[in-house]
Amino acid sequence: MLKLYRRIGWPLKVIGELRMHWGEECNLCQMQVLEFAGSILARAIRSSVYRELVCQAYRVA
């Protein structure tokens, strides 16, 4: 999943070794809230489809 999250622009930083979680190997990661918000904004600026998804999610919340 780490590869997918990075591909969609999440600014994840690996901070630990692989470990088992719910039956699969997972990386312990962290990310800063402002960096995450910035990555969402940057992608929404580049993609009208992504921008609409973000707007819809905001309206639901």
C-alpha positions in Angstrom: 0.0 0.0 0.0 2.9 2.4 0.6 3.7 2.4 -3.1 0.0 3.3 -3.9 -0.2 6.0 -1.3 3.0 7.6 -2.6 1.8 7.4 -6.1 -1.4 9.3 -5.2 0.8 12.0 -3.6 0.7 11.3 0.1 3.9 12.6 1.7 4.7 9.5 3.8 7.9 9.0 5.7 8.9 5.5 6.7 9.9 5.5 10.3 10.2 1.9 11.2 10.7 -1.7 10.0 8.2 -3.9 8.2 5.8 -5.5 10.6 2.7 -7.7 10.4 -0.6 -5.9 10.6 -3.9 -7.7 9.8 -2.1 -10.5 8.2 0.1 -8.5 5.8 3.5 -6.7 6.0 3.2 -3.0 6.6 5.6 -0.1 7.0 5.4 2.1 10.0 5.0 5.6 8.5 4.2 9.2 9.5 3.2 12.3 7.7 2.6 15.9 8.7 -0.9 17.2 8.5 0.1 20.4 6.6 2.2 18.4 4.1 -0.8 16.1 3.5 -3.2 19.0 3.0 -0.7 20.6 0.7 -0.4 17.4 -1.4 -4.2 17.2 -1.7 -4.4 20.9 -2.8 -1.5 20.5 -5.3 -3.2 17.5 -6.9 -6.6 19.2 -7.0 -5.0 22.2 -8.8 -3.5 19.8 -11.5 -6.6 17.6 -11.9 -10.2 18.8 -12.3 -11.5 15.2 -11.7 -9.5 15.0 -8.4 -10.7 18.6 -7.5 -14.3 17.5 -7.9 -13.7 14.4 -5.7 -12.2 16.6 -3.0 -15.1 19.1 -3.2 -17.7 16.2 -3.0 -15.9 14.7 0.0 -15.9 18.2 1.7 -19.6 18.6 1.1 -20.4 15.2 2.7 -18.2 15.8 5.8 
